[in-house]
Amino acid sequence: MPRIVLLVTSPRLPAGLLTAAAWDVVRTAVVLAGAESELATAIRSAGGQVRVPDGPAVPALLDAAVAHDTVVWLAGPAGDEALARELGLRLAREPGLAEMELMYGSWDPPGARLLDAVAVLDRLLSPGGDPWKRAQTHQSLAGFLLEECYEAYDAIVASDTDSLREELGDVLLQVVLHARLAEELPEGERWTIDDVAGGLVDKMIRRNPHVFAGAEAGSLEEITANWERIKQAEKARKSVLDGIALSQPALALATQILDRATRANLTAPLPTPESQPTPEQTLGATLLSTVAEAHQAGLNPESALRHTTLTYAKTLPTPTPSS
């Protein structure tokens, strides 16, 4: 019986990257396609025959199947579901015409949609794209990155995984957007999203030798300590406080500085509130003392204040609309 093969491939992989079974069928059978493509060119380069029919696809496929026994349809990027449905209904009404086979010549690997995100941002920031995005800089977008991270944090605190998925998408937007803007930097300064991903991959491999280099895993404490040793060797920091994000909220900043000092066995007397010359400095010393007490008790002052403030906010009465 004549055979019609619907060949579905991933539009995100390089043209010609097909399974052995797919290459076998496209080399030996007549291939039809809805439009010219890089894959059609690759098949022709390998000695195959690819033709774009002038008229409707389904009659052309049925005629080619009768004439050549086997015919392949190169599905478009979206999979050509409408064609498959139309062909399937026709063969269901007339089962003796041909048999239809769905073949996956390639498929999306995990993370393939990240390629779509890169392509979309490239289009938006290229000439003819979105004027607002093209006018941005790393500096003008800095606040948006913080805002999106806070919104993702809120979703985590609320245990709202659906919102977390959406908010992480917004964080990813900022990452890809910054990387695309960096492509416009002067020669010698520019970098790309591949540089970002490559640096991440290299770092994860270096810092996890118990996974990638056959090192002894040990306990979680030993793995963490090994991570810190590798990190210190990479960074060659001059101070134990190097690498702390100074723009983070003040309570979190104080907590991290105290934690770093404790881990490095460094001590220094805290400023006393009563010795401060101004009310603001007195308040700052009082808050730092409170953070130090929380740190010693194993409490997170940032989380504690946030929780208590939000609880208080719920007790505030609803404002009366003004007349």
N, C-alpha and C positions, 0 to 999 in steps of 0.2 A: 504494500500500500504506500502511496506517496507520503512523504514526511515533511512537515513544516516545523522548523526549529526556531523558536523565539529566543534570541540570544540577548540576555540582559547583562549589562556591564556597569561597573561603577564609573560615573563621570569624573570622579575625584582622583582616579589613578591614571598614570601615564598610558597613552594609547598604545595598544599592542601588548599590554601586560595582562595576558589571558591564561587560563588553565590549559593544560595539554589537550584535554578533550575538546575545548573550544577551538583551539588552533587546528586540530585534526579536521573538524567539520567545516571551518571556513576556508581551508585550503582545498578541500575536495568538492565542495558543493557551490552552487550558485548562491550569491549573497545579494539580498535586496535591502535597501535602506530608505528611510523617509527623507534624508538629506545628506549632503556631503559632511564628512567629519574627519577628525584626525585618525579615528579607528579605521574608517574606510580606506584612508590613504595607507595606513600601516598594513592592512590586509592585502591591498594591491601590491605593495612593495615586497610582500612575501610570496607573490605569485597567485593570489586569489583573485576572484572576479567579483566586483561589487557594482551594482547598478541601481540607480534611483529611478523608479518607475514614473512615467508621466501622469498616469491616471490613478484611480483609487487603489489602495494598497492590497486589500483583501482579494479582489479578482486577480491582480497581478501575482500574488503569492500562490493562489490555487492553480493558475495557468503554469507557473514555473515549476510547481511541484509535480504536475502531470508530465511536463516535458523533461524534467531532469531527475525525477524520483525524490531528490532531497533538495530543499531550498531553505536558506537561513534568512531570518529577518533581524537586522541589527536594530534593537530597540533604542529609542532616543534616551536622553538623560533622565526623563521622568518615568521611563519604563513602558510607555505606549499602552497603558491599560485599556484605553478605548478600542484600540485595534485588536488587542487580545480578546476583549469581550465580544466584539463583532465577529471575529473569526471563530471563537468558541461556539457562539450561537449558530453560526452557519454550519459548522461541522456537526453540531448536535442535531440539526434538522436533516443533514445529509451525511451520515457517518461514513459512507463509502468514499467520499471525496479524498480525504487525507486524514492522517493522524497528526495531532499537534503535540509538540514537546517543548517544555520550558527549560532552558539551560542557563545557568549562571556562569558566565565566562570570567567574571571577577566580582568582588563584592567589597563594600566599605569596611575597612579595618576600624577598630575602636578609635574614636577621636577624629573620624573623617569629617564630621561637621565643623571641626575647628578650621579646616581648609576653607569651608564656605564663609566662616566669619572673617577670615583674612581677606578673601576675595571681595566680600561686601564692603569692608572698610577701605580696601584699596580703591574700589569704585567711588565711594563717597568722598575720598580725599584726593582723587585725581581730577585733572581739568574737566569741567562739566559736571562735577559732583555736587556735594552739598556745600554752599558758600559758608555756612556757619562753622562746620567742622574744618574746612580748609583754612579758616581764619584763626583757629585755636593754636595755642602753644602748650608746652609742658606746664608752664607757670599758670596759664589761665585755666587749665583743667585740674590743677592740684586739689582744689576744694571738692570737685566732683568725685575724685577718687576716694577721698576721706568719707564723703557722704555715702557713697555706695557701700563702702566697707562697714560703716556703722549700720546701714539698713540690713546688710547680711548678718551682722552680729545680732541685731534685734530679732531676726527670724530664728536664729539659733536659740536665743534665750526663750523665745516663745514656743520652741519645739515645732515650728511650722515649716515642715520640710518642703511643701509646695512653694511657699514664699522664698525659702532659702534657694531653691533651684532658680527662681526668677532673679533674685538679687545677685546670685553668683554670676548669672549672665550679664548683669549690669557691671559687675566688677571686671569680668572678662572683656567687656566692651572697652573699658578704660585701658586695660592692658594692651589690647590689640591697637587701640587708637594711639596710645603713646608710642608704640613700636612703629606704626606707620608714619607718624610725624617725625620720628627719628631718622627715617629714610631721607628726609629732606635736609638734614644737617649738612654742614660743609664736609668736603672730602677729608677723611681722616677722623671724623667725629661720628659719622653716621653708623647706624646699626639697624638690624631688622628683627622681626619676630622670631626668625630662626636662630638668631644670636641669643635671644632671650631664652628660648626653649633649649638650645644647645648648652647654654651655661647651667641651666637647671638640671639637665640630664647628667652632665659631668659632675656637678656638685653632689647629686644624690648617689652616684656610683662611688665617688671618693669617700663620702661620709658614711656609707653603709657597707664596709668591707665584710661584715658577717653575712651579707646577702650576695654580694657580687665578687668577692675575692676569697671566699672560703675561710675567712677568719672565724675564730671561736666566738659564738654568739654570747654566751654568758647570761647574766641577769639583766633586767631592764636598767638597773643602776649602772652596771658596767658598760652597757651599750650607750647610755647617755653620756657617761664620762668619756668614752672613746670618741663620741661625736664632738664633744667640747675640745678634746685634745687635737683632733684633726682640724676643727674650725680655727683654733688658735694658731696652728701651724700655717694654715692658708692665709689668714688675715695679717699675721705679723703685727699685731696691734701694740701700740706704745703704752696704752693705758687699759686697765681692766674695764673702764667705762666706755671704751671705744665701741661703736656700733649700736649704742642705745639710741632709739629714735627720740630726739629731744623735743619734737613737736607733738608727742602724744599727750593725752590729758595729764594734768599735774599729779593727781593721786597715783595714776599708773606709772608715771615717770619716777616719782619718789620711791614707789615699791620696787621697781626694777633696779634702781641705783642701790638701794639697801640690799637687795638680793645679790647683786653682783659683788658688793663689798663683803657680804657674809661668806659667799662661796670662795672668795680670794683671801679670806681671813684678815681682812683689813678693817680697822676700827678708827673712828675719830669721834670726838664729842659732838653731840648735836647742839645747835644753837638754842639757848634758853630764851623763852618768851620774855622774861622779865628784863633781859639785858638788851633788848632791841630798841632802837631809837625812834621808830615810827609805828603807828598802829598797824599799818600793812605788814611790816616786817614781824611784828609781834604775832599777828594772825598766822603768817607763814610759818613761823617757828612752832606755834601751837599745832598747826596741822601736820607738820613734819613729825613732831613728837607722837601725834596720834597714829600716823602711818607706821612709825617705828614700832609702836606697841602692837598694832595689828599684825605686822610682819613677824614679830616674835611669837605671837599667838597663832600663826598660821592662817590668818584671815586675810581676805582680799578687800582692802578699803574701797577701791573703785566699785566693786560689785556691791558691797554693803551699802554705800551711799546711794548708788543707783536704785537698789531695791527699796530702800527706805523712802527715797524721794518720790518714786513712782507710787508707793503705797500712800504716802501723804497726798499726792496729787488726786488720788481717787476720792479722798475725803472732802475735797473742795466743793462747795455748792455750785450748782449750775447758775451762771450769771443771768440776771433778769433782763430781758430785752428792753432797751431804752425806748421810751415813748416818743 
